[in-house]
Amino acid sequence: IIHFSSMMHYSTCNQYLPVSNDIPSISEGRARQAFEEYVSSKCCYSSAPVRDGIITNMESFNTYRYRLETFTESRSTKWRQEPYTGQRVDAGIQRPPGPWEIAAQPPSYFTDHKETIRVPYTSSVKKCNPCSGMGKKSCSSCTGTGSKVCSGCNGSRQRPNNESCNKCDYSGREKCSSCSGRGFHKCDTCDGKGQLLVFINLKVKWCTEKDDYVAQDSSGLRLEKLGKVSGKELFKDAQIMVYPVMGFPDVSVAQASERLVRDHQVKYTKNSRILQQRQTIELITITRVNYTWREKPYVYYVYGNELKVNADDYPATCCCSVM
């Protein structure tokens, strides 16, 4: 269990570095600049509130985000087949290895990747069922005859003007265009070979499962807005299996850590194995900016390291409204 006696940062060299508990804040000029950049990115937002609005108050808030990432490896097998063209057949030589007995090189931790491996000693040859080993199937358009009723004379050998039909050479039937008169098609399943190589494929999947917890704050900004921003990293821990953090100043973060670590270790050991876990705690700053424009009050938020802006009540959303 990882304890916090104060706000700490865990570095890759296993040293704890103290981090200030002060809430970072931004200047009025930087808040106004972020607001201006936000409005300029909106095609139907007038710049008048940015230009003429008066900031009356700025409030800083801190929100903690706990993130747990679990890097897993899962394996599954499935029978596959392909046309037999002389490939190696090894079924019966010895016992095939189990799914977890086959060597597979994982990618770098927390890098999603998939790999397909043919399981040794499972390859055998069988007759192609769709074509009964013939390598070809009867043409459905002409029922295997190679010809169809002539479209020019409808099989009567004469055209409507009682002239003999030369399209079918006066036979009443014409060559089937679907099979070029052969009466059959090459079997797509076996590619005309008549035999199939059947084997077991092992599918190995590495993926990162992630869960976030964002502590409640009183800023009024919707929590889902924080999903696309980063914060100041206060804590980082990576191990094969991490332990919950305890003693964090915000009790809800420690409780979330305990719950998510337990949930991940139960959920992702049922049908897969955990290769690495990583947990972080970030401080995400939120600045609520109160301003007036045309003697009416409005609010916008500046948040995250990226200084993103949210202004749901922007007062001039049509370019032609105010110039």
C-alpha positions as CSV (number, residue, x, y, z in Angstrom):
1,I,0.0,0.0,0.0
2,I,1.4,3.4,-1.0
3,H,1.0,6.1,1.7
4,F,1.0,9.9,1.3
5,S,2.3,11.8,4.2
6,S,2.1,14.9,2.0
7,M,1.6,15.6,-1.7
8,M,4.4,13.6,-3.4
9,H,5.7,12.8,-6.8
10,Y,7.0,9.3,-7.7
11,S,9.8,9.4,-10.2
12,T,11.3,6.7,-12.3
13,C,14.5,6.7,-10.1
14,N,12.4,5.7,-7.1
15,Q,12.8,9.0,-5.4
16,Y,9.9,11.0,-3.9
17,L,9.9,14.7,-4.7
18,P,7.7,17.1,-2.7
19,V,5.2,19.0,-4.7
20,S,3.6,22.2,-3.6
21,N,0.0,22.1,-2.4
22,D,-0.7,25.6,-3.8
23,I,-3.3,25.8,-6.5
24,P,-1.7,27.0,-9.7
25,S,-3.4,30.0,-11.2
26,I,-3.3,31.9,-14.5
27,S,-3.1,35.6,-15.1
28,E,-6.0,37.6,-16.4
29,G,-4.0,38.2,-19.6
30,R,-3.5,34.5,-20.2
31,A,-7.2,33.8,-19.5
32,R,-8.2,36.5,-22.0
33,Q,-5.8,35.1,-24.6
34,A,-7.2,31.6,-24.2
35,F,-10.7,33.0,-24.5
36,E,-9.7,34.9,-27.7
37,E,-8.2,31.7,-29.3
38,Y,-11.3,29.8,-28.4
39,V,-13.7,32.3,-30.0
40,S,-11.5,32.7,-33.1
41,S,-11.8,28.9,-33.7
42,K,-15.6,29.2,-33.9
43,C,-16.9,30.3,-37.3
44,C,-20.1,31.9,-36.0
45,Y,-18.8,33.5,-32.8
46,S,-18.5,37.3,-32.8
47,S,-15.3,38.6,-31.1
48,A,-17.2,41.5,-29.5
49,P,-17.5,39.8,-26.0
50,V,-13.8,39.1,-26.0
51,R,-12.9,42.6,-27.2
52,D,-15.3,44.6,-25.0
53,G,-16.1,42.2,-22.1
54,I,-14.9,43.1,-18.7
55,I,-13.5,40.4,-16.4
56,T,-14.9,41.0,-12.9
57,N,-13.6,38.0,-11.0
58,M,-11.4,34.9,-11.5
59,E,-11.6,31.8,-9.2
60,S,-9.1,29.0,-9.2
61,F,-10.1,25.4,-8.4
62,N,-8.2,22.1,-8.2
63,T,-9.5,18.8,-9.3
64,Y,-7.6,15.5,-9.0
65,R,-7.8,12.8,-11.6
66,Y,-6.7,9.3,-10.7
67,R,-6.0,7.0,-13.7
68,L,-5.4,3.3,-13.6
69,E,-4.1,1.5,-16.7
70,T,-3.8,-2.2,-17.0
71,F,-1.8,-3.7,-19.8
72,T,-3.2,-7.2,-20.6
73,E,-2.5,-10.1,-22.9
74,S,-5.3,-12.4,-24.0
75,R,-5.3,-15.4,-26.3
76,S,-7.9,-17.3,-28.3
77,T,-7.8,-20.1,-30.8
78,K,-9.9,-20.7,-33.9
79,W,-10.0,-23.3,-36.7
80,R,-9.0,-21.8,-40.1
81,Q,-8.6,-23.2,-43.6
82,E,-7.0,-22.3,-46.9
83,P,-6.5,-23.9,-50.3
84,Y,-4.0,-26.8,-50.1
85,T,-1.1,-26.2,-52.5
86,G,1.5,-28.4,-50.9
87,Q,2.0,-26.7,-47.6
88,R,3.6,-28.6,-44.7
89,V,1.3,-31.0,-42.9
90,D,2.3,-31.7,-39.3
91,A,-0.8,-32.9,-37.5
92,G,-0.2,-36.1,-35.4
93,I,3.6,-35.7,-35.2
94,Q,3.3,-34.7,-31.6
95,R,1.0,-33.0,-29.2
96,P,0.1,-29.4,-30.2
97,P,1.1,-26.8,-27.6
98,G,-1.6,-25.1,-25.5
99,P,-2.4,-21.4,-26.1
100,W,-0.2,-20.2,-23.3
101,E,2.7,-22.5,-24.3
102,I,3.4,-20.7,-27.5
103,A,6.1,-18.0,-27.5
104,A,4.9,-14.5,-28.4
105,Q,6.9,-11.3,-28.0
106,P,4.8,-8.6,-26.5
107,P,5.1,-5.0,-27.7
108,S,6.2,-2.1,-25.4
109,Y,4.1,-1.8,-22.3
110,F,0.7,0.0,-22.9
111,T,1.0,-0.4,-26.7
112,D,-2.0,-2.1,-28.2
113,H,-1.1,-4.8,-30.7
114,K,-2.5,-8.0,-32.3
115,E,-0.6,-11.0,-33.6
116,T,-1.8,-14.3,-35.3
117,I,0.3,-17.4,-35.0
118,R,-0.4,-20.8,-36.6
119,V,-0.4,-23.4,-33.9
120,P,2.2,-26.1,-34.6
121,Y,1.1,-29.8,-35.2
122,T,-2.5,-28.9,-36.1
123,S,-2.2,-28.7,-39.9
124,S,-4.0,-31.5,-41.9
125,V,-5.5,-31.9,-45.4
126,K,-9.2,-32.6,-46.1
127,K,-11.4,-32.7,-49.1
128,C,-13.2,-29.5,-49.9
129,N,-16.9,-30.0,-49.0
130,P,-18.5,-27.2,-51.1
131,C,-17.2,-28.8,-54.3
132,S,-16.9,-32.4,-53.0
133,G,-13.2,-32.3,-53.9
134,M,-13.8,-31.5,-57.6
135,G,-12.4,-28.0,-57.5
136,K,-15.4,-26.7,-59.4
137,K,-19.1,-26.1,-58.8
138,S,-22.0,-26.3,-61.2
139,C,-23.1,-22.9,-62.7
140,S,-26.3,-21.8,-61.0
141,S,-27.3,-19.6,-64.0
142,C,-27.4,-22.4,-66.5
143,T,-27.7,-25.4,-64.1
144,G,-24.5,-26.8,-65.5
145,T,-25.6,-27.0,-69.1
146,G,-23.4,-24.2,-70.3
147,S,-26.3,-22.6,-72.2
148,K,-29.6,-20.7,-71.6
149,V,-32.8,-20.0,-73.5
150,C,-31.9,-17.5,-76.2
151,S,-32.9,-14.0,-75.1
152,G,-33.4,-12.9,-78.7
153,C,-36.1,-15.4,-79.6
154,N,-37.0,-16.8,-76.2
155,G,-36.2,-20.3,-77.4
156,S,-38.6,-20.3,-80.4
157,R,-35.7,-20.0,-82.9
158,Q,-37.7,-17.2,-84.6
159,R,-37.9,-13.5,-84.0
160,P,-41.2,-11.6,-83.7
161,N,-41.1,-10.9,-87.5
162,N,-41.0,-14.6,-88.1
163,E,-37.4,-14.4,-89.3
164,S,-35.0,-17.0,-88.1
165,C,-33.0,-16.1,-85.0
166,N,-29.3,-15.8,-85.8
167,K,-28.3,-14.8,-82.3
168,C,-28.6,-18.5,-81.2
169,D,-27.7,-19.9,-84.6
170,Y,-31.2,-21.0,-84.9
171,S,-30.9,-23.4,-81.9
172,G,-33.1,-21.6,-79.4
173,R,-30.3,-21.5,-76.9
174,E,-27.2,-19.3,-76.4
175,K,-24.0,-19.7,-74.5
176,C,-24.2,-18.9,-70.7
177,S,-22.4,-15.6,-70.1
178,S,-21.9,-16.4,-66.4
179,C,-19.7,-19.4,-67.0
180,S,-18.7,-18.7,-70.6
181,G,-20.4,-21.9,-71.7
182,R,-18.3,-24.2,-69.4
183,G,-21.2,-25.1,-67.2
184,F,-19.2,-24.7,-64.0
185,H,-17.3,-22.2,-61.9
186,K,-14.0,-22.6,-60.1
187,C,-14.6,-23.3,-56.4
188,D,-13.8,-20.2,-54.4
189,T,-13.3,-22.1,-51.2
190,C,-10.4,-24.2,-52.4
191,D,-9.5,-22.0,-55.3
192,G,-10.0,-25.0,-57.6
193,K,-7.6,-27.3,-55.8
194,G,-10.2,-29.6,-54.4
195,Q,-8.4,-29.9,-51.1
196,L,-8.0,-27.7,-48.0
197,L,-5.4,-27.3,-45.4
198,V,-7.1,-26.9,-42.0
199,F,-5.2,-25.7,-38.9
200,I,-5.6,-23.8,-35.7
201,N,-4.7,-20.1,-35.5
202,L,-3.8,-18.5,-32.2
203,K,-4.8,-14.9,-31.9
204,V,-2.8,-12.9,-29.3
205,K,-4.1,-9.5,-28.3
206,W,-2.3,-6.9,-26.2
207,C,-4.4,-4.0,-25.0
208,T,-4.5,-1.3,-22.4
209,E,-7.6,-1.1,-20.2
210,K,-8.1,2.3,-18.6
211,D,-10.3,3.8,-16.0
212,D,-10.4,7.3,-14.7
213,Y,-11.8,8.9,-11.6
214,V,-12.1,12.6,-11.3
215,A,-12.8,14.1,-7.9
216,Q,-15.8,16.4,-7.6
217,D,-15.2,20.1,-7.5
218,S,-17.3,23.2,-7.0
219,S,-16.3,25.1,-10.1
220,G,-19.4,24.2,-12.1
221,L,-17.5,22.8,-15.1
222,R,-18.9,19.5,-16.3
223,L,-16.5,16.7,-15.5
224,E,-16.7,15.1,-19.0
225,K,-14.9,18.2,-20.3
226,L,-11.7,17.2,-18.5
227,G,-11.4,14.0,-20.5
228,K,-9.3,15.6,-23.3
229,V,-6.9,17.6,-21.2
230,S,-3.8,16.8,-19.1
231,G,-2.9,18.0,-15.7
232,K,0.2,18.4,-13.5
233,E,1.4,14.9,-12.6
234,L,1.7,14.5,-8.8
235,F,2.2,10.8,-8.6
236,K,3.1,7.9,-10.9
237,D,3.6,4.2,-10.1
238,A,4.1,1.3,-12.5
239,Q,4.5,-2.3,-11.5
240,I,3.2,-5.7,-12.6
241,M,0.5,-5.3,-10.0
242,V,0.1,-2.0,-8.3
243,Y,-1.1,-1.4,-4.8
244,P,-3.8,1.1,-3.9
245,V,-2.7,4.5,-2.7
246,M,-3.6,5.6,0.8
247,G,-3.4,8.8,2.8
248,F,-3.9,11.0,-0.2
249,P,-5.3,14.5,0.8
250,D,-8.5,13.9,-1.1
251,V,-10.0,10.8,0.5
252,S,-12.2,10.1,-2.5
253,V,-9.1,9.6,-4.7
254,A,-7.7,7.0,-2.3
255,Q,-11.1,5.2,-2.2
256,A,-11.2,5.3,-6.0
257,S,-7.7,3.8,-6.2
258,E,-8.6,1.0,-3.9
259,R,-11.8,0.2,-5.8
260,L,-10.3,0.3,-9.3
261,V,-7.2,-1.7,-8.4
262,R,-9.4,-4.4,-7.0
263,D,-11.8,-4.3,-9.9
264,H,-9.0,-4.5,-12.5
265,Q,-7.2,-7.3,-10.8
266,V,-10.4,-9.4,-10.7
267,K,-11.8,-8.5,-14.1
268,Y,-8.6,-8.8,-16.2
269,T,-7.3,-12.1,-14.7
270,K,-10.3,-14.1,-15.7
271,N,-9.6,-14.5,-19.4
272,S,-6.3,-12.8,-19.7
273,R,-3.1,-12.0,-17.9
274,I,-1.8,-8.7,-16.5
275,L,1.6,-7.8,-17.8
276,Q,1.9,-4.3,-16.2
277,Q,-0.2,-1.7,-14.4
278,R,0.3,2.0,-14.1
279,Q,-1.4,4.5,-11.9
280,T,-1.2,8.3,-11.9
281,I,-2.6,11.2,-10.1
282,E,-2.9,14.6,-11.8
283,L,-3.8,18.0,-10.6
284,I,-6.1,19.6,-13.2
285,T,-6.5,23.3,-12.7
286,I,-9.8,25.0,-13.5
287,T,-10.2,28.8,-13.6
288,R,-13.7,30.2,-13.6
289,V,-13.7,33.6,-15.2
290,N,-16.7,35.8,-14.5
291,Y,-17.1,38.7,-17.0
292,T,-19.7,41.2,-18.1
293,W,-20.7,42.2,-21.6
294,R,-23.4,44.8,-22.3
295,E,-24.0,45.0,-18.5
296,K,-24.9,41.3,-18.3
297,P,-22.9,38.6,-16.4
298,Y,-21.4,35.6,-18.2
299,V,-18.9,32.8,-17.3
300,Y,-16.2,30.9,-19.1
301,Y,-13.8,28.3,-17.9
302,V,-10.1,27.8,-18.6
303,Y,-8.8,24.3,-17.7
304,G,-6.0,21.8,-18.0
305,N,-2.4,22.2,-19.1
306,E,-3.7,23.0,-22.6
307,L,-5.7,25.9,-21.3
308,K,-8.9,24.7,-23.0
309,V,-11.9,27.0,-22.8
310,N,-15.6,26.1,-22.2
311,A,-18.2,28.9,-22.7
312,D,-21.6,27.4,-22.9
313,D,-23.4,30.7,-22.4
314,Y,-21.4,32.7,-24.9
315,P,-23.6,35.7,-25.7
316,A,-22.8,36.3,-29.4
317,T,-22.9,33.1,-31.4
318,C,-24.0,34.7,-34.7
319,C,-21.5,36.8,-36.7
320,C,-24.2,39.1,-37.9
321,S,-25.6,39.8,-34.4
322,V,-23.0,42.2,-33.2
323,M,-20.3,44.0,-35.3
